[in-house]
Amino acid sequence: MAEKRKDSKGRVLKEGEFQRKNGKYEYKYTQNGERKTVYSWRLLATDKNPEGKKYDLSLREKEKEISRDLDDGINTTLAHQINLNEMFEMYLRSKKKLSSKTKAKYRQLWKLHVAESPLGLMAPGKMKKANIQHFYAGLSDEGLSDTTIRMYHNNLIQPTLVYAVDNDLLRKNPAKGCLDGYTDCKKRNALTREEQRIFLDFVKNSKYYNVYLPMLQIMIGTACRIGEISGLTWEDVDMKKREIHINHQLVYEKVDGKATLYIDTPKSESGNRTIGMTSQVRNAFLEQKALCIRLGRRSVVEVDGYKDFIFLNNWNRPYTTTGFNAVLGRIVTHYNKEEQKKAEKEKRKPLLLPHISNHILRHTGCTRMAEAGMDIKVLQTIMGHSDPAITLKVYDHVDNERMKNEVLKVEYVV
């Protein structure tokens, strides 16, 4: 019977384990017909790391991980052979429902900050959470906003690594939780009922801004994204059935270095949806149609086959995200200046409006629906959220008014 191999400390080595003359351990195994080897300066986790040598998992710890991967069919070979840039291309090619323009935009963003970075050139199989967090910290040092960093995480890096996990190239996603506790982002709060009332009343009674009232009522009443609202055509609205069909969005941004207006698919598959109209929303659509006739506004542009847009600016063109955010900014600034003057004259504290954006109006609409007790699954469908956790965050937000109303529901329980 052959004598069992032992290491320099007299410990019996398992099949596939060896110790070199310099003391380094190695383990040889086969995966998918390919011979592979891993190394470590320590056999067991309790062994002391040799002085001057880089700390690493012990050989037996690595063997345990390899055994789990083999048992579960995880093939990490490719994830160690290619870099994150190549994995990103594999992910994009797998997204058949993403439009070519969206893919071009994603590639442009990737090239801008990821492609030449150490993270982009790193093999996903060697990537740790700390590598990704270090990359995000670097983006912040370069002056990128917290919102932009979250966009890179949620739209590019995270889904690329999720793709690797889903296709058994990685056991776990190193990007998971990388932004936990990342609290620098400005939180978008919905308008309170009082702020919403003040805002809409000011617009309604303003000779400058009252033309925006129907659009604002529809934005809040449907909680749609601004791209979905600005991309609406009269063909998408069924006044008899009281239905709004959301199946595209209007985008205005740089493509191949040139600012372009184009039609894109909704943000996710769940973005394709049909939303019912309340009476107020239906009336707002009727008022919008009458408004365009009164002002002589007529849709004159055709974008990727879409025409007869509902919401038009002074140049008879649909609104862009940036353009309508600028409108909202002017409304809030004008109101706050007038309110400060009134409050000073009446010797009272002014009721000022906070910053309002397109997204805040969407969040406000969603919050009003949640406050009304709408079923969360219905609300998720209306919002077009692919992840119910996003919708749940609306239910997690409780202001004093909402809390008092909820408490009244159980007034006679005891």
Buried (B, 14 or more C-beta within 10 A) or exposed (E): EEEEEEBEEEEEBEEBBBBEEEEBBBBEBEBEEEEBEBEBBBBEEEBEEEEEEEEBBBBBBBBEBBEEBBEEEBBBBBBEEBBBBBBBBBBBEEEEEBBEBBBEBBBBBBEEBBBEBEBBEBBBBEBEBEBBBEBBEBBBEEEBEBEBBBEBBEBBBBBBBBBBBEBBBBBEBBBBEBBEEBEEEEEEBBBBBEBBEBBBEBBEEBEEBEBBBBBBBBBBBBBBBBBBBBBBBBEBBEEEEBEBBBBBBBBBBEBEEEEEBBBBBBBEEBBEBBBEBEEEBBBBBEBBBEBBEEEEBEBEEEBEEBEEBBBBBEEBBBBBBEBBBEBBEEBBEBBBEEBEEEBEEEEEEBBBBEEBBBEBBBBBBBBBBBBEEBEBEEBBBBBBBBEEEEBBEBBEBEEEEBEEEEEEEEEEEE
